[in-house]
């Protein structure tokens, strides 16, 4: 079973992040991700970057992942 912690770990291991928080019930998950890698990227590109970090689990194990993505500067203003 997929846990919020396992998704968070996958994101943290596969991209540079300043902050990651993932909550969920085993099927539907919500994530807040702060990364300098998002600078200059639109929302679609940011989400694609997170999907790459999560890998095949996104296709096979995770039913839904809702994301809020921020650059460090955006996060400070949040």
C-alpha positions as CSV (number, residue, x, y, z in Angstrom):
1,X,0.0,0.0,0.0
2,X,1.2,3.5,-0.9
3,X,1.7,5.8,2.1
4,X,2.1,9.6,2.1
5,X,5.6,9.0,3.6
6,X,6.7,6.8,0.7
7,X,5.6,9.4,-1.8
8,X,7.3,12.1,0.1
9,X,10.5,10.0,0.3
10,X,10.4,9.4,-3.5
11,X,10.1,13.1,-4.2
12,X,12.8,14.0,-1.8
13,X,15.2,11.4,-3.2
14,X,14.7,12.3,-6.8
15,X,14.6,16.1,-6.9
16,X,16.1,19.0,-4.9
17,X,13.5,20.2,-2.5
18,X,13.4,22.7,0.3
19,X,10.1,21.5,1.7
20,X,7.8,18.5,1.0
21,X,4.6,17.5,2.8
22,X,2.3,14.7,1.6
23,X,-1.0,13.7,3.1
24,X,-3.5,11.1,1.9
25,X,-5.6,8.0,2.5
26,X,-3.8,5.4,0.5
27,X,-5.6,6.2,-2.8
28,X,-5.8,10.0,-3.0
29,X,-2.9,12.2,-2.0
30,X,-2.2,15.9,-1.6
31,X,1.3,17.3,-1.7
32,X,3.0,20.7,-1.1
33,X,6.4,20.9,-2.7
34,X,8.9,23.7,-2.6
35,X,11.9,23.5,-5.0
36,X,14.3,25.8,-6.8
37,X,13.8,23.4,-9.7
38,X,10.5,25.1,-10.3
39,X,11.9,28.5,-11.1
40,X,10.9,29.5,-14.6
41,X,8.5,26.6,-15.0
42,X,4.7,26.9,-15.5
43,X,2.4,24.7,-13.4
44,X,2.2,21.9,-15.9
45,X,6.0,21.6,-16.2
46,X,6.3,21.6,-12.4
47,X,3.8,18.8,-12.1
48,X,5.6,16.8,-14.8
49,X,8.8,17.2,-12.8
50,X,7.2,15.8,-9.7
51,X,5.7,12.9,-11.7
52,X,9.2,12.1,-13.0
53,X,10.4,12.1,-9.4
54,X,7.6,9.7,-8.3
55,X,8.3,7.5,-11.4
56,X,6.2,4.5,-12.4
57,X,4.4,4.6,-9.1
58,X,2.3,7.4,-10.5
59,X,1.0,5.1,-13.2
60,X,0.7,1.9,-11.2
61,X,0.0,2.6,-7.5
62,X,-1.1,6.2,-7.0
63,X,-4.7,6.9,-8.0
64,X,-4.6,10.7,-7.6
65,X,-2.0,13.2,-6.5
66,X,-3.0,16.8,-6.1
67,X,-0.1,19.2,-5.9
68,X,0.7,22.7,-4.9
69,X,4.2,23.6,-6.2
70,X,6.2,26.7,-5.2
71,X,9.6,28.1,-5.8
72,X,11.4,29.1,-2.5
73,X,10.5,32.8,-3.3
74,X,6.9,32.0,-3.8
75,X,6.8,29.9,-0.6
76,X,8.2,32.8,1.4
77,X,5.3,35.0,0.1
78,X,2.7,32.3,0.7
